[in-house]
Amino acid sequence: MKIPRILRPVLAVIASALAAGAASVEIVRDHYGVPHIFGATLADALYGQGYCHAQDNLPLVLSGICAARGESSLNGEERRGSAVESDFSVRIFHLSEIALRNYESLPSQDRRLLDAYALGVEKFLADHPAKRPAWLGRISGADIIAVTKLRQMQQSLEWRRTICPARRRGAASVSWPWRWT
């Protein structure tokens, strides 16, 4: 039986997910390329989401992991601001260690969900070994927590930089850096 060309990528993702141990995940892209992920369990769906995130925007995924580990300057990452300053902040706040402690304190079902997402990213990298950077070790659920904590820290610092000074100056209303319209 000849498989239609348009279905080959979808079937390849399903086959790779099944081979990696995801019991039941189906990724279907609509005509705009938006992935629709169907899983028998939430872990299956998160596995598919990790795979799709890596497939659609691997540089952003890897940049986040690299930054959350405090290794941006070691790996030639170029982003806004100084990579050395970012790495220093991550390391001075012990972000990786805190994320690992948080990960280990989670209930096992929550750790499975984080690991499923990380396994989806790992599966994409296994399917495309040329896209795996030499510096990247194994991606874990603790890395996913670290990326989230880093984003929260960055947003908090941005909030303090833009909102708090206006309040200290006694401004009646805050001038937002964006418009809601």
Secondary structure, DSSP 8 states (H G I E B T S, - for coil): ----GGGHHHHHHHHHHHHTT-SSEEEEE-TT--EEEEESSHHHHHHHHHHHHHHHHHHHHHHHHHHHTT-TTTTT---SS-HHHHHHHHHHTTHHHHHHHHHHHS-HHHHHHHHHHHHHHHHHHHH-GGGS-TT-----HHHHHHHHHHHHHHHHHHHHHHTHHHHHTT-SS---SS---
